[in-house]
Amino acid sequence: MSYQLITESAGTIHEVHNILLKTLEFPESYGYNLDALYDCLTEMDLPCSVEWLDYKSTVKKLGTDIKLIRKVFEEYATEEGEFHFRTN
């Protein structure tokens, strides 16, 4: 499965998490935090790729919390060879 994240409409970190929930088809019980993100990534069907199309502009808008979200994706991609993540 292949996903493209577009977060330019988000004005808060919570809204970014809501986009993650909808785009990546996470369960409605998603916890809107980094631990919940990691847990949901581990439950995704593999192979899987996620491309964050507007990452740089989202970082400029919302700051370092976005970098922490990216780090969760990157850590999981390092651990799971069938999960691929990249930003533009």
N, C-alpha and C positions, 0 to 999 in steps of 0.2 A: 504494500500500500504506500502511496505517496501523498504527502500533505504539504500545503503551502500556507504559512502563517502570514497574515496581514493584520498588523496591529495599529496602523496609523490613526484609527478612530478612537483608540483608548486614551483616556485622560487621567487614568489612575492605574495603579498596579492591579487592583481588584478587577478592573475592566480587562486588563491583559489576561488575567487568569480566566475570566469569562470567555474570552476569545479562544483560549487554549481548550477549555471545556467543549465548546461547540465545534471548533475546527477539527480537533483530534478525537472527537466523539467519546470523551470521557464520561463516566457515569454521573448522574445528577448529584450523587453523594460526594463529588469532588470537593476537597477541603480548601481550595484557594490558597495554598501555601506550598513551599518548596518540597516538603516531605510528601505531600499528597501528589505533587507533580511527578516526583520520582516513582512513587508507587504505581501511578497510572501508566507511566511509560513502561514499566516492567510487565504490565498486563496487555500491552498492545500486541497485535498479531505481527509476526515477523515473516519475511523481511519487511522493513519499514524505513522510509526516509521522510525527514521533515526539513523543509527549507523556509527560513524566516526571511521574507522578502524585504521588509522595511526595518530590519533590526537597528541599523545605525540611526535612523531618524527617531525611532522609539527610545533609544538610549539618550539622545539629545533632549528629548521631551520629558522623559520620566527618570533618568538618572541611573544610579548604581544598582538599584533593585532589579532592573532589567538584566544587568550583567550577571546577577546571581541566578536568574532564571536560565540564561544561556549556559551557565556553568553546569547546572543540573542536566541539561540536554547533552552537553559535551562529555560529562562524566559517564552517563549511561551509554553513550556511543562508544566510549573507550572500553567499557565492560562488555558490551554486547556487539559482536561483530556484524550482526545482521540489522543493526539499527544505525542509520546514517543521519547526520545533522550538519547543516551548514547555514551560514548567514550571508546576506548580500550587503 
